[in-house]
Amino acid sequence: MNGGRAAAPGRIRIIGGSLRNSRLDVPDLPGLRPTGERIRETLFNWLAPTITGARCLDLCAGTGALGIEALSRGAASVQFVERDARAVQALRANLERLKATAGRVAVADAGMFLQGTPQPQDLVFLDPPFALELWTTLAQQLEQAGWLAAQAWIYVESPRANAPALPLNWRLHREGHAGEVRFALYQR
């Protein structure tokens, strides 16, 4: 494991909740970086008091590990957004195999998706491909277009050396590092 990330391709496992120890297939795609177990465990320990019943948005979902972990731990729903057709195929197959019917998948670019009709979310996972540097743009869209509930939580994963510029009303709740990855939880 490098920087708290699982190696792709292969399989990663869900670490808690009703789907604990279930395996997710990880397709061999350039730039795909599934969030590693150690980071997910820390994040979901932070979210434990608020995850049950939460409406979630997993932007740039990739494998969907964050959103599926949320469903496993009691989230009411997760909207997954992923533009790569092969990643979407694997994500849909994993959701179907796990009978995770509260997960919906949109095949779309995250920025284009956020231009659609907003549905306020309680929790957003913002983990775009590092090379695209989309954090600031997507964060502004989330904030300005009405995608965030009044007290929404926003998880941001970025390179350790490059903390993104985020909306001023997002208060840092907790952060950590794993290798070259910075992970942080904000509350609106």
C-alpha positions as CSV (number, residue, x, y, z in Angstrom):
1,M,0.0,0.0,0.0
2,N,1.4,3.4,-1.0
3,G,0.3,6.6,0.7
4,G,-2.7,5.0,2.2
5,R,-3.9,3.8,-1.2
6,A,-4.8,0.4,-2.3
7,A,-3.0,-0.9,-5.4
8,A,-5.2,-1.1,-8.6
9,P,-6.2,-3.4,-10.2
10,G,-7.4,-6.1,-7.9
11,R,-9.8,-6.0,-5.0
12,I,-10.3,-3.9,-1.9
13,R,-12.5,-4.7,1.0
14,I,-15.2,-2.8,2.9
15,I,-14.0,-2.4,6.5
16,G,-17.1,-1.8,8.5
17,G,-20.9,-2.0,8.7
18,S,-23.3,-4.5,7.2
19,L,-21.1,-5.1,4.1
20,R,-17.9,-5.6,6.2
21,N,-15.3,-7.8,4.6
22,S,-17.1,-7.6,1.2
23,R,-14.6,-7.3,-1.7
24,L,-14.9,-4.6,-4.4
25,D,-13.4,-5.4,-7.8
26,V,-10.9,-2.6,-8.9
27,P,-10.5,-2.2,-12.6
28,D,-7.1,-1.5,-14.1
29,L,-7.5,2.1,-15.1
30,P,-4.8,4.9,-15.3
31,G,-4.9,7.2,-12.3
32,L,-7.4,5.1,-10.3
33,R,-6.5,5.4,-6.6
34,P,-9.0,3.7,-4.4
35,T,-9.0,5.2,-0.9
36,G,-7.0,2.8,1.3
37,E,-8.4,1.0,4.3
38,R,-6.5,3.0,6.9
39,I,-7.8,6.3,5.6
40,R,-11.4,5.0,5.2
41,E,-11.3,3.6,8.8
42,T,-10.2,6.9,10.2
43,L,-12.7,8.9,8.1
44,F,-15.6,6.7,9.1
45,N,-14.6,6.8,12.8
46,W,-14.9,10.6,12.4
47,L,-18.3,10.3,10.7
48,A,-19.7,7.6,13.0
49,P,-22.1,10.0,14.8
50,T,-23.6,11.4,11.6
51,I,-23.5,8.7,8.9
52,T,-26.8,6.9,9.7
53,G,-29.5,8.2,7.5
54,A,-27.2,10.6,5.6
55,R,-27.8,11.5,1.9
56,C,-24.4,11.2,0.2
57,L,-22.7,12.3,-3.0
58,D,-19.6,10.5,-4.2
59,L,-18.1,12.8,-6.9
60,C,-15.4,11.3,-9.1
61,A,-16.4,8.0,-7.5
62,G,-13.9,5.7,-9.2
63,T,-14.3,2.3,-7.4
64,G,-17.0,3.8,-5.2
65,A,-15.2,2.6,-2.1
66,L,-16.1,5.7,-0.1
67,G,-19.8,5.7,-1.0
68,I,-20.2,1.9,-0.6
69,E,-18.5,2.2,2.8
70,A,-21.1,4.9,3.7
71,L,-24.0,2.6,2.6
72,S,-22.5,-0.2,4.6
73,R,-22.5,2.0,7.7
74,G,-26.1,3.2,7.4
75,A,-26.2,6.1,4.9
76,A,-29.7,6.5,3.5
77,S,-28.5,6.9,-0.1
78,V,-25.4,7.5,-2.2
79,Q,-25.3,9.2,-5.6
80,F,-22.1,8.1,-7.4
81,V,-20.8,10.2,-10.2
82,E,-18.1,8.8,-12.5
83,R,-17.2,9.6,-16.1
84,D,-15.1,6.6,-17.0
85,A,-17.3,3.9,-18.6
86,R,-15.2,1.0,-17.3
87,A,-15.1,2.3,-13.8
88,V,-18.9,2.8,-14.0
89,Q,-19.4,-0.8,-15.2
90,A,-17.3,-2.2,-12.3
91,L,-19.1,0.1,-9.8
92,R,-22.5,-1.0,-11.0
93,A,-21.5,-4.7,-10.8
94,N,-20.2,-4.2,-7.3
95,L,-23.4,-2.5,-6.2
96,E,-25.6,-5.2,-7.8
97,R,-23.5,-8.1,-6.3
98,L,-23.7,-6.4,-2.8
99,K,-27.4,-5.7,-3.2
100,A,-26.7,-2.0,-2.4
101,T,-30.0,-0.7,-3.8
102,A,-29.6,2.7,-2.2
103,G,-26.7,3.5,-4.5
104,R,-27.4,5.3,-7.8
105,V,-24.7,5.8,-10.5
106,A,-24.6,8.7,-12.9
107,V,-22.2,8.4,-15.9
108,A,-21.0,12.0,-16.0
109,D,-18.2,14.5,-15.6
110,A,-18.5,15.8,-12.0
111,G,-18.6,19.4,-13.1
112,M,-21.3,18.8,-15.6
113,F,-23.3,16.7,-13.1
114,L,-23.2,19.6,-10.6
115,Q,-24.8,21.9,-13.2
116,G,-27.9,19.8,-13.0
117,T,-30.8,20.2,-10.5
118,P,-29.3,20.3,-7.1
119,Q,-30.3,17.9,-4.4
120,P,-28.9,19.0,-1.0
121,Q,-26.6,16.4,0.4
122,D,-25.6,15.7,4.0
123,L,-22.1,14.3,3.1
124,V,-20.0,14.8,0.0
125,F,-16.9,12.8,-0.9
126,L,-14.6,15.1,-3.0
127,D,-11.7,13.0,-4.2
128,P,-11.0,13.9,-7.9
129,P,-8.1,12.6,-9.9
130,F,-5.1,14.4,-8.5
131,A,-3.7,15.3,-11.9
132,L,-6.8,17.3,-12.8
133,E,-6.7,19.6,-9.8
134,L,-10.5,20.0,-9.7
135,W,-10.9,20.6,-5.9
136,T,-11.5,24.3,-5.9
137,T,-13.7,24.3,-9.0
138,L,-15.9,21.5,-7.7
139,A,-16.1,22.9,-4.2
140,Q,-17.3,26.2,-5.5
141,Q,-19.9,24.5,-7.6
142,L,-21.1,22.4,-4.6
143,E,-21.4,25.5,-2.5
144,Q,-22.9,27.9,-5.0
145,A,-25.4,25.6,-6.8
146,G,-27.2,24.3,-3.7
147,W,-25.8,20.8,-3.4
148,L,-25.0,21.1,0.3
149,A,-27.4,20.8,3.2
150,A,-27.0,23.6,5.8
151,Q,-24.7,21.6,8.1
152,A,-23.2,19.3,5.4
153,W,-19.9,17.4,5.9
154,I,-17.4,17.5,3.0
155,Y,-14.5,15.0,2.8
156,V,-11.6,16.2,0.7
157,E,-8.7,14.0,-0.4
158,S,-5.7,15.8,-2.1
159,P,-1.9,15.6,-2.4
160,R,-0.2,16.3,0.9
161,A,1.9,19.1,-0.6
162,N,-1.1,20.9,-2.2
163,A,-4.0,21.8,0.1
164,P,-6.8,23.1,-2.2
165,A,-8.5,26.5,-1.8
166,L,-12.0,25.8,-0.5
167,P,-15.0,28.0,0.4
168,L,-14.4,30.2,3.4
169,N,-17.5,28.8,5.2
170,W,-16.1,25.3,5.2
171,R,-14.7,24.8,8.7
172,L,-11.9,22.2,9.0
173,H,-13.1,19.5,11.5
174,R,-10.2,17.0,11.2
175,E,-7.3,16.1,8.9
176,G,-4.7,13.5,8.5
177,H,-1.9,12.3,6.2
178,A,-0.9,9.0,4.8
179,G,2.2,9.0,2.7
180,E,1.7,11.7,0.1
181,V,-2.1,12.0,0.7
182,R,-3.8,14.6,2.8
183,F,-7.3,13.7,3.9
184,A,-9.6,16.2,5.6
185,L,-13.2,16.5,6.8
186,Y,-14.9,19.9,6.7
187,Q,-18.3,21.0,7.9
188,R,-20.3,23.7,6.2
